[in-house]
Amino acid sequence: MRITILLTLLWFFTFSLTAQIVYNNTNFDDKVATVILQKDLAIYDPLPIIGLNEGDRLKLSFDILEPVNEFFNYSIVHCDRNWKLSDLQPMEYISGNTMGEITDFKFSTNTYQKYTHYNLNFPTSDMQITKSGNYALLVYRNFDETDLVLTRRFMVVDNQTSIESDIKTATLPEFRFTHQEVDFMVNYEGFDIPNPFLDVNVTILQNNSWNNAIYNLKPLFVNNNQLSFNYEDKNVFPGTNEFRFFDIRSLRFFSNNVIRKYTDSVQNAVLRPEETRAHLNYVRWLDYNGKREIINDDGANITEDGDYAMIHFNLKSNDLSDMGEVYVYGELTDWQLQDKFKLKYWPDYDMYSTSVLLKQSYYSYHFVLKDKEGNIDYSFTEGNHQETENDYTILIYHKNVFYGYDELIGANVRNSYTVKD
C-alpha cells in the first residue's frame, strides 16, 4: 500500500513538472543547425500552420554537423494557448501511431563543413491529427524521449471564424510615431461560443516572432456574433525598422553586404560593418521581414551541396553595456536571444562583433538590445518607426468546454502595407 502511494505521488509530481514545461523552438544539441519547419509548399512560408482535416502537411528539415547517420524518432504533443502541455492524452488528438521515425537523410557533398541532412513530412497516413490547437514536434534519439534533439512549435487551425484586420499607426499620442496598432473584428456566426469574454483568447505575432507576441487578449466588445478587439493600448507593437540583410547564396562570387570571403578550416564571409540607425529617419525598402531563404547558387542541390560559412557580424556603436547586451536577431536565431549570437564590444574599435556558422542562404536580421530586465529593445540599435512594413498573425483560441482544451478556430495573416478592399 505504501509503495502504491509513493508511486502515485511520484507520477503526480512528474506529471506536474511536465505540465509546467513551456514548449519552444529549441535545439538541444550544438551540432543541430538550419532547422526549418514550414508548410509543405514549393514556396518558402515559415509560418507552420495547417488546416484540420484539410490534407495539409508540414515539412521539417535540419542538419547535424557531422557526416554520421543517426536514428531519430519524433512525437507530437498537444499544448494549450500558452504552449504548456494540455490535459489531452495522445489518443485524443492522434489517430494511429504516436511515435514515428525520420528515415530520409543525405550526406553533404562538395562542402568544407561536413553534415548530414534530414527531412520529415508529416502528418503521415498512420499518424493523423484529430484536434486543432497548438502543437510541439519533439525529435529525439533512439526511442528515448529524454534525449531530445530539437523541439518546434506548429499549429492546426479549424477555421470557424472570419477575421477582418486593420494595421495602423498607434492611437495613443506617445506611440504615434513609433508603434503600430493591430485592430480586428472576429465573426463567429454558426459557431457556438457561450461565453466569449471567458472562453476566447487571442495571440498576435509580429513577423512570426513568439518572443514579443501579445498573448491572451480578450474581446473588448461582443455584438451579434462579432468580437471587437479595437483597443488602443493592449494591441500595440513597436514599429521597429526595415531589416538588414546579407547574401551568401554564392560563396565564390561577390554578394550584397559581404566585403570579404576566405577559406581556412571552413568558408568565411566578413559582412560590411553596419551602423546603428536609431538616430536616422525612416527609409523604406523591400525586405524579407527577418526571414531567410536557403538557396545554394554554387551547386546543383540546395540541401546537400549548400556549404556552411563562418559569418562575421560587425556593428559600429558606442558601448551600450550600461543598458544591456547586443544580439543578432531574426529567423536565423529562431527569433530568440541566443548566446552564440551575442556580440562582444571592442572599445579600441568602437565596434561590436560576433562570428556564427550559417548555411548558404539569403538572410535578413536586426541588431537588438537585451535590456537589464531581459526585454528586447530596438530603440538604441534600429529605431522604431510607425511606417515600417511588418507581417502580423492573429490566432483565435477558444476553450472547448466539453474536452477542456484550447482549440484554434481562426487565423489571419496581414501585412501592414496591405491595401484594404
C-alpha positions as CSV (number, residue, x, y, z in Angstrom):
1,M,0.0,0.0,0.0
2,R,2.8,2.4,0.9
3,I,4.7,1.6,-2.3
4,T,1.5,2.3,-4.3
5,I,1.0,5.7,-2.6
6,L,4.7,6.6,-3.3
7,L,4.4,5.6,-6.9
8,T,1.2,7.6,-7.3
9,L,2.9,10.7,-5.7
10,L,5.9,10.3,-7.9
11,W,3.7,10.1,-11.0
12,F,1.7,13.1,-10.0
13,F,4.9,15.1,-9.3
14,T,6.5,14.1,-12.6
15,F,3.3,15.0,-14.5
16,S,3.0,18.3,-12.7
17,L,6.6,19.2,-13.7
18,T,6.0,18.1,-17.3
19,A,2.8,20.2,-17.5
20,Q,4.7,23.3,-16.5
21,I,7.1,23.0,-19.4
22,V,6.7,25.7,-22.0
23,Y,7.5,24.2,-25.4
24,N,9.6,26.5,-27.6
25,N,11.7,26.3,-30.7
26,T,14.8,24.9,-29.2
27,N,17.9,23.0,-30.3
28,F,19.2,20.8,-27.5
29,D,22.4,19.8,-29.4
30,D,25.2,22.2,-30.6
31,K,25.5,20.0,-33.7
32,V,22.0,20.8,-34.8
33,A,21.8,23.6,-37.5
34,T,19.4,25.2,-40.0
35,V,16.2,23.8,-38.6
36,I,13.2,24.8,-40.8
37,L,9.6,23.8,-40.2
38,Q,7.2,25.1,-42.8
39,K,4.1,24.2,-44.7
40,D,4.9,21.6,-47.4
41,L,4.8,24.1,-50.3
42,A,7.0,24.9,-53.3
43,I,7.4,28.5,-52.0
44,Y,9.0,29.2,-48.7
45,D,6.5,30.1,-46.0
46,P,7.9,29.9,-42.5
47,L,4.6,30.0,-40.6
48,P,4.0,26.4,-39.6
49,I,0.2,26.3,-39.6
50,I,-2.1,23.7,-41.3
51,G,-5.8,23.2,-41.6
52,L,-7.6,20.5,-39.6
53,N,-8.7,17.6,-41.8
54,E,-7.6,19.5,-45.0
55,G,-4.8,17.2,-46.1
56,D,-2.1,19.8,-45.4
57,R,1.4,18.7,-44.4
58,L,4.4,20.3,-42.7
59,K,8.0,19.8,-43.8
60,L,10.8,19.6,-41.2
61,S,14.4,19.8,-42.3
62,F,17.6,20.1,-40.3
63,D,21.3,19.4,-40.4
64,I,23.6,17.6,-38.0
65,L,27.1,18.9,-38.4
66,E,28.7,15.5,-38.6
67,P,28.9,13.0,-41.5
68,V,27.2,10.3,-39.5
69,N,23.7,8.9,-39.8
70,E,21.8,8.8,-36.5
71,F,18.5,7.2,-35.7
72,F,15.8,9.8,-34.9
73,N,12.2,9.4,-33.7
74,Y,9.6,12.0,-33.3
75,S,6.4,12.6,-31.4
76,I,3.7,15.3,-31.3
77,V,2.3,16.8,-28.1
78,H,-0.8,19.0,-27.8
79,C,-0.3,22.3,-25.9
80,D,-2.6,25.0,-24.5
81,R,-2.7,28.5,-25.9
82,N,0.4,29.4,-23.8
83,W,2.4,26.4,-25.1
84,K,2.2,24.3,-21.9
85,L,1.2,20.6,-22.1
86,S,-2.6,20.3,-22.4
87,D,-4.7,17.9,-20.5
88,L,-5.4,15.8,-23.6
89,Q,-4.0,12.3,-23.9
90,P,-2.2,11.4,-27.1
91,M,-5.0,9.0,-28.3
92,E,-7.4,12.0,-28.0
93,Y,-5.6,14.1,-30.6
94,I,-3.7,11.5,-32.6
95,S,-5.3,8.8,-34.8
96,G,-2.8,5.9,-35.4
97,N,0.8,5.8,-34.2
98,T,2.0,8.2,-31.6
99,M,5.7,7.8,-32.5
100,G,7.4,8.0,-35.9
101,E,10.8,7.6,-37.4
102,I,12.9,10.0,-39.5
103,T,14.3,7.9,-42.3
104,D,15.0,10.5,-45.0
105,F,18.7,11.6,-44.8
106,K,21.5,12.5,-47.1
107,F,25.2,13.3,-46.5
108,S,26.6,16.6,-47.7
109,T,28.7,16.7,-50.9
110,N,31.5,19.0,-52.0
111,T,31.4,21.0,-48.8
112,Y,34.1,22.1,-46.4
113,Q,31.7,21.6,-43.4
114,K,30.5,18.1,-43.5
115,Y,27.0,17.4,-42.3
116,T,24.0,15.1,-42.6
117,H,20.7,16.5,-43.8
118,Y,17.4,15.1,-42.5
119,N,13.8,15.6,-43.8
120,L,10.4,14.7,-42.4
121,N,7.0,15.3,-43.9
122,F,4.1,15.0,-41.5
123,P,1.3,14.3,-40.5
124,T,1.5,10.9,-42.2
125,S,-1.3,8.5,-43.1
126,D,-0.6,6.4,-40.0
127,M,-0.3,9.5,-37.6
128,Q,-3.2,11.8,-38.2
129,I,-4.0,14.9,-36.1
130,T,-7.7,15.0,-35.0
131,K,-7.9,18.2,-33.0
132,S,-7.0,21.8,-33.6
133,G,-4.7,23.9,-31.4
134,N,-1.0,24.4,-30.6
135,Y,1.4,21.5,-31.0
136,A,5.0,20.8,-30.3
137,L,7.1,18.5,-32.5
138,L,9.7,16.6,-30.5
139,V,12.7,15.0,-32.2
140,Y,14.8,12.6,-30.1
141,R,17.3,9.8,-30.5
142,N,16.8,6.0,-30.4
143,F,13.2,5.9,-28.9
144,D,14.5,7.9,-25.9
145,E,12.2,10.9,-25.3
146,T,14.6,12.3,-22.7
147,D,17.3,12.5,-25.3
148,L,15.8,15.5,-27.1
149,V,17.5,16.9,-30.2
150,L,15.1,19.7,-31.0
151,T,11.5,20.9,-30.5
152,R,9.5,23.1,-32.8
153,R,6.1,24.8,-32.5
154,F,3.3,24.4,-35.0
155,M,-0.4,25.0,-35.2
156,V,-3.5,23.3,-36.5
157,V,-6.5,25.5,-37.3
158,D,-10.2,24.6,-37.5
159,N,-11.5,27.6,-39.3
160,Q,-14.8,28.5,-37.6
161,T,-14.4,32.3,-37.8
162,S,-13.7,35.1,-40.3
163,I,-11.3,37.9,-39.3
164,E,-11.2,41.5,-40.6
165,S,-8.0,43.2,-39.5
166,D,-6.5,46.7,-39.8
167,I,-2.9,47.6,-39.1
168,K,-2.5,51.3,-38.5
169,T,-0.5,54.0,-36.6
170,A,-0.9,53.7,-32.9
171,T,-3.7,55.8,-31.5
172,L,-2.0,56.8,-28.2
173,P,0.0,60.1,-28.7
174,E,3.1,58.7,-27.0
175,F,3.3,55.9,-29.5
176,R,2.0,57.7,-32.6
177,F,5.3,57.9,-34.5
178,T,7.0,54.7,-33.2
179,H,4.3,52.0,-32.9
180,Q,1.7,50.1,-34.9
181,E,-1.8,49.1,-33.7
182,V,-3.5,45.8,-34.7
183,D,-7.2,46.2,-34.7
184,F,-9.6,43.4,-35.8
185,M,-13.1,42.0,-35.7
186,V,-13.9,38.3,-35.4
187,N,-17.1,36.9,-36.8
188,Y,-18.1,33.6,-35.3
189,E,-21.6,33.2,-36.8
190,G,-22.6,29.5,-36.9
191,F,-20.1,28.5,-34.1
192,D,-21.3,28.3,-30.5
193,I,-19.3,30.4,-28.0
194,P,-21.5,30.6,-24.9
195,N,-19.1,33.0,-23.0
196,P,-16.7,34.9,-25.4
197,F,-15.2,37.0,-22.6
198,L,-14.2,33.9,-20.7
199,D,-13.5,31.4,-23.4
200,V,-11.9,33.4,-26.2
201,N,-8.2,34.3,-26.1
202,V,-6.1,35.8,-28.9
203,T,-2.4,35.8,-29.7
204,I,-0.8,38.3,-32.1
205,L,2.6,37.7,-33.7
206,Q,4.8,40.3,-35.3
207,N,7.0,38.8,-38.2
208,N,6.5,35.2,-36.8
209,S,8.3,36.0,-33.6
210,W,6.9,34.4,-30.4
211,N,9.4,36.4,-28.3
212,N,7.4,39.7,-28.3
213,A,4.0,38.2,-29.1
214,I,0.8,39.5,-27.4
215,Y,-0.9,36.7,-25.5
216,N,-4.3,36.1,-24.0
217,L,-6.0,39.2,-25.5
218,K,-9.7,39.3,-24.6
219,P,-12.6,40.8,-26.7
220,L,-13.3,44.4,-26.0
221,F,-17.0,44.2,-27.1
222,V,-19.3,41.5,-28.2
223,N,-22.2,42.3,-30.6
224,N,-24.3,39.9,-32.8
225,N,-21.7,37.1,-33.1
226,Q,-18.9,39.6,-33.6
227,L,-15.9,40.2,-31.3
228,S,-14.3,43.6,-31.3
229,F,-10.6,43.9,-30.5
230,N,-10.3,47.6,-31.2
231,Y,-8.0,48.5,-28.3
232,E,-5.7,51.5,-28.1
233,D,-3.1,50.0,-25.7
234,K,-3.2,46.2,-25.5
235,N,-2.7,45.6,-29.2
236,V,0.3,47.8,-29.9
237,F,3.7,46.8,-31.2
238,P,6.9,48.8,-31.6
239,G,7.2,49.5,-35.4
240,T,11.0,48.6,-35.4
241,N,12.8,49.2,-38.7
242,E,13.3,47.5,-42.1
243,F,15.6,44.5,-41.8
244,R,19.3,44.5,-42.6
245,F,20.4,41.7,-44.9
246,F,23.3,39.8,-46.4
247,D,23.5,37.3,-49.3
248,I,25.7,34.2,-49.1
249,R,23.9,32.1,-51.7
250,S,27.2,32.1,-53.5
251,L,30.5,31.8,-51.6
252,R,32.5,32.1,-54.8
253,F,31.5,35.5,-56.1
254,F,30.7,39.0,-54.9
255,S,27.5,39.3,-53.0
256,N,25.5,42.0,-51.2
257,N,26.8,43.3,-47.9
258,V,29.8,40.9,-47.9
259,I,33.2,42.7,-48.1
260,R,35.5,39.7,-47.9
261,K,35.4,35.9,-48.4
262,Y,38.2,33.5,-47.5
263,T,38.7,29.8,-46.5
264,D,40.6,28.3,-43.6
265,S,39.1,25.2,-42.0
266,V,35.7,26.4,-43.2
267,Q,34.5,29.1,-45.6
268,N,34.3,32.6,-44.1
269,A,32.3,35.7,-45.0
270,V,33.0,39.1,-43.4
271,L,30.0,41.4,-43.5
272,R,30.2,45.1,-44.2
273,P,30.4,46.9,-40.8
274,E,26.9,48.2,-40.0
275,E,26.0,51.3,-38.0
276,T,23.2,52.0,-35.5
277,R,20.1,53.5,-37.1
278,A,18.3,54.9,-34.0
279,H,19.2,58.5,-34.9
280,L,18.2,58.2,-38.6
281,N,15.0,59.0,-40.4
282,Y,12.9,56.1,-41.7
283,V,13.9,54.8,-45.2
284,R,11.6,52.4,-46.9
285,W,13.0,49.4,-48.8
286,L,11.7,46.0,-49.7
287,D,12.9,43.4,-47.2
288,Y,12.2,39.9,-46.1
289,N,10.8,40.7,-42.6
290,G,13.5,38.8,-40.7
291,K,13.2,35.6,-42.7
292,R,15.8,33.6,-44.6
293,E,15.7,31.5,-47.8
294,I,18.1,28.6,-48.0
295,I,19.4,28.7,-51.6
296,N,22.7,27.5,-53.0
297,D,23.9,29.2,-56.2
298,D,27.2,27.3,-56.3
299,G,25.9,23.7,-56.6
300,A,23.1,21.6,-58.1
301,N,21.4,20.7,-54.9
302,I,20.1,23.2,-52.3
303,T,20.1,20.9,-49.3
304,E,23.2,18.7,-49.6
305,D,25.5,20.9,-51.8
306,G,25.0,24.0,-49.7
307,D,28.1,24.8,-47.6
308,Y,28.4,26.5,-44.2
309,A,30.3,29.7,-43.7
310,M,31.6,31.5,-40.6
311,I,29.7,34.8,-40.8
312,H,31.5,37.7,-39.1
313,F,29.0,40.4,-37.9
314,N,30.2,43.9,-37.1
315,L,28.2,46.8,-35.7
316,K,29.8,50.3,-35.2
317,S,28.5,51.7,-31.9
318,N,29.3,53.2,-28.6
319,D,29.4,50.9,-25.6
320,L,25.8,50.1,-24.7
321,S,26.7,47.7,-21.8
322,D,25.1,50.1,-19.2
323,M,21.8,49.5,-20.9
324,G,22.1,45.8,-21.9
325,E,23.7,43.3,-24.3
326,V,23.5,43.4,-28.1
327,Y,22.3,40.4,-30.2
328,V,21.7,39.4,-33.8
329,Y,18.0,38.6,-34.1
330,G,15.7,37.1,-36.7
331,E,14.6,33.8,-38.1
332,L,18.3,32.8,-38.3
333,T,18.2,32.9,-34.4
334,D,14.8,31.2,-34.2
335,W,13.5,34.6,-33.1
336,Q,15.4,34.1,-29.8
337,L,18.3,35.8,-28.0
338,Q,20.8,33.0,-28.3
339,D,24.2,33.2,-26.7
340,K,26.1,32.4,-29.9
341,F,24.5,35.5,-31.5
342,K,25.5,37.8,-28.7
343,L,28.0,40.5,-29.8
344,K,31.2,41.4,-27.9
345,Y,32.2,45.0,-27.6
346,W,35.8,46.1,-28.7
347,P,36.4,49.5,-27.2
348,D,39.6,50.2,-29.3
349,Y,37.5,50.0,-32.4
350,D,34.1,51.3,-31.1
351,M,32.7,48.0,-32.6
352,Y,30.5,45.1,-31.6
353,S,31.2,41.8,-33.3
354,T,30.5,38.1,-33.3
355,S,31.0,35.1,-35.6
356,V,28.5,32.4,-36.3
357,L,28.4,29.3,-38.6
358,L,25.5,29.6,-41.0
359,K,24.4,27.7,-44.1
360,Q,24.4,29.3,-47.6
361,S,21.3,31.5,-47.8
362,Y,19.8,34.9,-48.1
363,Y,19.4,36.3,-44.6
364,S,17.6,39.2,-43.0
365,Y,18.1,40.3,-39.4
366,H,18.1,43.0,-36.8
367,F,20.6,44.1,-34.1
368,V,18.6,44.3,-30.9
369,L,19.4,45.2,-27.3
370,K,18.5,42.9,-24.5
371,D,17.9,45.3,-21.6
372,K,18.5,44.6,-17.9
373,E,15.1,43.1,-17.4
374,G,15.6,40.7,-20.4
375,N,13.3,42.5,-22.8
376,I,14.1,43.2,-26.4
377,D,14.7,46.9,-27.2
378,Y,15.1,48.3,-30.7
379,S,15.4,52.0,-29.8
380,F,19.2,52.1,-29.4
381,T,20.2,49.9,-32.4
382,E,17.5,50.0,-35.1
383,G,15.0,52.7,-34.0
384,N,11.2,52.4,-34.1
385,H,9.0,53.8,-36.9
386,Q,5.3,53.6,-37.4
387,E,5.9,53.4,-41.2
388,T,7.8,50.1,-41.1
389,E,6.4,47.2,-43.1
390,N,5.7,44.2,-40.9
391,D,3.8,41.0,-41.0
392,Y,1.2,40.2,-38.3
393,T,-0.5,36.9,-37.5
394,I,-3.7,36.8,-35.4
395,L,-4.6,33.5,-33.8
396,I,-8.1,32.9,-32.2
397,Y,-8.3,30.3,-29.4
398,H,-11.5,29.0,-27.8
399,K,-11.7,26.9,-24.7
400,N,-13.5,23.7,-25.7
401,V,-15.8,23.2,-22.7
402,F,-16.5,19.5,-23.5
403,Y,-12.9,18.4,-23.8
404,G,-11.3,21.2,-21.8
405,Y,-8.6,22.2,-24.3
406,D,-7.7,25.3,-26.3
407,E,-8.8,24.9,-29.9
408,L,-7.6,27.2,-32.6
409,I,-10.7,28.4,-34.5
410,G,-9.2,31.2,-36.7
411,A,-6.0,32.5,-38.1
412,N,-5.3,35.7,-40.1
413,V,-2.1,36.9,-41.7
414,R,-1.9,40.6,-42.6
415,N,0.9,42.9,-43.8
416,S,1.0,46.4,-42.5
417,Y,1.1,47.7,-46.1
418,T,-1.9,45.6,-47.3
419,V,-4.4,47.8,-49.1
420,K,-8.0,47.5,-47.9
421,D,-10.6,46.2,-50.3
